[in-house]
Amino acid sequence: MTLVVPFDGSELAEAALVRATEFGNAFDENVLALSVIPKENTEYARKRDWLRPGEEFDLESVVSTLHEQVTELCPAANFRHKVIGRSARSGAIAKRVRKGAREEDASMVFIGSDNAGHIVTTVSSVGSTVAADDAYDVVIVRHRSPAKIAKLKDSSPHRKSKSDFYLPE
């Protein structure tokens, strides 16, 4: 099984990747950062800081930028990218992420989004569509700050000793 992180290089995607890596270490699962790149879409790439100012779209450069970002954050994480049509909407990107998660037999998908999963409003983000798939569990990361892993670990009921009614001979 694999923990999949849709990765676009944003701060929340970075936070999701770090959290997925923490879970991967705890549960001995592989982590995969999956980037979906609209082909030849300079404007889309520039909005996400995949290109330097004035730089023309170059798929190798974009993939390299994303891959370096992933390996700087989490060297043990795997990285894959998918290329879709130039004018792809968020629904097409989400569809590729969902397909990639199923292909990787994802046990969990970590989505970095400050609005994915909100039930009260209609959401048009990639995260909401990916979160709707029931083939895997979903963790929505809404905050950039690190998780309180040590605090959670210390308060876990699994860290307490067993009851004293059983005494080994």
Contacts in CASP RR format, 6 or more apart in sequence:
PFRMAT RR
TARGET T0000
AUTHOR 0000-0000-0000
METHOD contacts of the structure
MODEL  1
MTLVVPFDGSELAEAALVRATEFGNAFDENVLALSVIPKENTEYARKRDW
LRPGEEFDLESVVSTLHEQVTELCPAANFRHKVIGRSARSGAIAKRVRKG
AREEDASMVFIGSDNAGHIVTTVSSVGSTVAADDAYDVVIVRHRSPAKIA
KLKDSSPHRKSKSDFYLPE
1 29 0 8 1.000
1 30 0 8 1.000
1 105 0 8 1.000
1 106 0 8 1.000
1 107 0 8 1.000
2 29 0 8 1.000
2 30 0 8 1.000
2 31 0 8 1.000
2 32 0 8 1.000
2 104 0 8 1.000
2 105 0 8 1.000
2 106 0 8 1.000
2 107 0 8 1.000
3 20 0 8 1.000
3 23 0 8 1.000
3 24 0 8 1.000
3 29 0 8 1.000
3 30 0 8 1.000
3 31 0 8 1.000
3 32 0 8 1.000
3 106 0 8 1.000
3 107 0 8 1.000
3 108 0 8 1.000
3 109 0 8 1.000
3 110 0 8 1.000
4 20 0 8 1.000
4 31 0 8 1.000
4 32 0 8 1.000
4 34 0 8 1.000
4 97 0 8 1.000
4 100 0 8 1.000
4 101 0 8 1.000
4 104 0 8 1.000
4 106 0 8 1.000
4 108 0 8 1.000
4 109 0 8 1.000
4 110 0 8 1.000
4 136 0 8 1.000
5 13 0 8 1.000
5 16 0 8 1.000
5 17 0 8 1.000
5 20 0 8 1.000
5 31 0 8 1.000
5 32 0 8 1.000
5 33 0 8 1.000
5 34 0 8 1.000
5 77 0 8 1.000
5 109 0 8 1.000
5 110 0 8 1.000
5 111 0 8 1.000
5 112 0 8 1.000
6 13 0 8 1.000
6 16 0 8 1.000
6 34 0 8 1.000
6 35 0 8 1.000
6 36 0 8 1.000
6 97 0 8 1.000
6 109 0 8 1.000
6 111 0 8 1.000
6 112 0 8 1.000
6 126 0 8 1.000
6 127 0 8 1.000
6 130 0 8 1.000
7 13 0 8 1.000
7 16 0 8 1.000
7 17 0 8 1.000
7 33 0 8 1.000
7 34 0 8 1.000
7 35 0 8 1.000
7 66 0 8 1.000
7 69 0 8 1.000
7 70 0 8 1.000
7 79 0 8 1.000
8 35 0 8 1.000
8 36 0 8 1.000
8 48 0 8 1.000
8 66 0 8 1.000
9 35 0 8 1.000
9 48 0 8 1.000
9 49 0 8 1.000
9 50 0 8 1.000
9 66 0 8 1.000
9 69 0 8 1.000
10 48 0 8 1.000
10 112 0 8 1.000
11 144 0 8 1.000
12 112 0 8 1.000
12 113 0 8 1.000
12 114 0 8 1.000
12 141 0 8 1.000
12 142 0 8 1.000
12 144 0 8 1.000
13 112 0 8 1.000
14 69 0 8 1.000
14 73 0 8 1.000
14 144 0 8 1.000
15 112 0 8 1.000
15 141 0 8 1.000
15 143 0 8 1.000
15 144 0 8 1.000
15 145 0 8 1.000
16 110 0 8 1.000
16 111 0 8 1.000
16 112 0 8 1.000
16 139 0 8 1.000
16 141 0 8 1.000
17 31 0 8 1.000
17 33 0 8 1.000
17 70 0 8 1.000
17 73 0 8 1.000
17 74 0 8 1.000
17 77 0 8 1.000
17 110 0 8 1.000
18 73 0 8 1.000
18 74 0 8 1.000
18 146 0 8 1.000
19 110 0 8 1.000
19 139 0 8 1.000
19 141 0 8 1.000
19 147 0 8 1.000
20 31 0 8 1.000
20 74 0 8 1.000
20 77 0 8 1.000
20 108 0 8 1.000
20 110 0 8 1.000
20 139 0 8 1.000
21 31 0 8 1.000
21 73 0 8 1.000
21 74 0 8 1.000
21 76 0 8 1.000
21 77 0 8 1.000
22 147 0 8 1.000
22 149 0 8 1.000
23 29 0 8 1.000
23 108 0 8 1.000
23 110 0 8 1.000
23 139 0 8 1.000
24 30 0 8 1.000
24 31 0 8 1.000
29 107 0 8 1.000
30 78 0 8 1.000
31 74 0 8 1.000
31 76 0 8 1.000
31 77 0 8 1.000
31 78 0 8 1.000
32 77 0 8 1.000
32 78 0 8 1.000
32 79 0 8 1.000
32 80 0 8 1.000
32 104 0 8 1.000
32 106 0 8 1.000
33 66 0 8 1.000
33 70 0 8 1.000
33 74 0 8 1.000
33 77 0 8 1.000
33 78 0 8 1.000
33 79 0 8 1.000
33 80 0 8 1.000
34 79 0 8 1.000
34 80 0 8 1.000
34 81 0 8 1.000
34 82 0 8 1.000
34 97 0 8 1.000
34 100 0 8 1.000
34 101 0 8 1.000
34 104 0 8 1.000
35 63 0 8 1.000
35 66 0 8 1.000
35 79 0 8 1.000
35 80 0 8 1.000
35 81 0 8 1.000
35 82 0 8 1.000
36 81 0 8 1.000
36 82 0 8 1.000
36 83 0 8 1.000
36 84 0 8 1.000
36 88 0 8 1.000
36 93 0 8 1.000
36 96 0 8 1.000
36 97 0 8 1.000
37 45 0 8 1.000
37 50 0 8 1.000
37 59 0 8 1.000
37 62 0 8 1.000
37 63 0 8 1.000
37 66 0 8 1.000
37 81 0 8 1.000
37 82 0 8 1.000
37 83 0 8 1.000
37 84 0 8 1.000
38 44 0 8 1.000
38 45 0 8 1.000
38 83 0 8 1.000
38 84 0 8 1.000
38 85 0 8 1.000
38 86 0 8 1.000
38 87 0 8 1.000
38 88 0 8 1.000
38 93 0 8 1.000
39 59 0 8 1.000
39 83 0 8 1.000
39 84 0 8 1.000
39 85 0 8 1.000
39 86 0 8 1.000
40 57 0 8 1.000
40 86 0 8 1.000
41 57 0 8 1.000
41 85 0 8 1.000
41 86 0 8 1.000
41 87 0 8 1.000
41 88 0 8 1.000
42 51 0 8 1.000
42 56 0 8 1.000
42 57 0 8 1.000
45 51 0 8 1.000
45 57 0 8 1.000
45 62 0 8 1.000
50 61 0 8 1.000
50 62 0 8 1.000
50 65 0 8 1.000
50 66 0 8 1.000
51 57 0 8 1.000
51 58 0 8 1.000
51 61 0 8 1.000
51 62 0 8 1.000
51 65 0 8 1.000
55 61 0 8 1.000
59 83 0 8 1.000
63 81 0 8 1.000
66 79 0 8 1.000
66 81 0 8 1.000
67 79 0 8 1.000
67 81 0 8 1.000
70 77 0 8 1.000
70 79 0 8 1.000
71 77 0 8 1.000
71 79 0 8 1.000
82 96 0 8 1.000
82 100 0 8 1.000
84 92 0 8 1.000
84 93 0 8 1.000
84 96 0 8 1.000
85 92 0 8 1.000
90 124 0 8 1.000
90 125 0 8 1.000
90 126 0 8 1.000
90 129 0 8 1.000
91 126 0 8 1.000
91 129 0 8 1.000
93 126 0 8 1.000
94 126 0 8 1.000
94 127 0 8 1.000
94 128 0 8 1.000
94 129 0 8 1.000
94 130 0 8 1.000
95 129 0 8 1.000
97 109 0 8 1.000
97 126 0 8 1.000
97 130 0 8 1.000
98 129 0 8 1.000
98 130 0 8 1.000
98 133 0 8 1.000
98 135 0 8 1.000
100 106 0 8 1.000
101 109 0 8 1.000
101 130 0 8 1.000
101 133 0 8 1.000
101 135 0 8 1.000
101 136 0 8 1.000
102 133 0 8 1.000
102 135 0 8 1.000
102 136 0 8 1.000
106 135 0 8 1.000
106 136 0 8 1.000
107 136 0 8 1.000
107 137 0 8 1.000
108 136 0 8 1.000
108 137 0 8 1.000
108 138 0 8 1.000
108 139 0 8 1.000
109 130 0 8 1.000
109 131 0 8 1.000
109 133 0 8 1.000
109 136 0 8 1.000
109 137 0 8 1.000
109 138 0 8 1.000
109 139 0 8 1.000
110 138 0 8 1.000
110 139 0 8 1.000
110 141 0 8 1.000
111 127 0 8 1.000
111 130 0 8 1.000
111 131 0 8 1.000
111 138 0 8 1.000
111 139 0 8 1.000
111 140 0 8 1.000
111 141 0 8 1.000
112 127 0 8 1.000
112 140 0 8 1.000
112 141 0 8 1.000
112 142 0 8 1.000
113 125 0 8 1.000
113 126 0 8 1.000
113 127 0 8 1.000
113 128 0 8 1.000
113 140 0 8 1.000
113 141 0 8 1.000
113 142 0 8 1.000
114 142 0 8 1.000
115 121 0 8 1.000
115 123 0 8 1.000
115 125 0 8 1.000
115 128 0 8 1.000
116 123 0 8 1.000
116 125 0 8 1.000
116 126 0 8 1.000
116 127 0 8 1.000
116 128 0 8 1.000
116 130 0 8 1.000
116 131 0 8 1.000
116 140 0 8 1.000
117 123 0 8 1.000
117 127 0 8 1.000
117 128 0 8 1.000
117 131 0 8 1.000
117 140 0 8 1.000
118 128 0 8 1.000
127 140 0 8 1.000
130 138 0 8 1.000
131 138 0 8 1.000
131 140 0 8 1.000
153 159 0 8 1.000
END
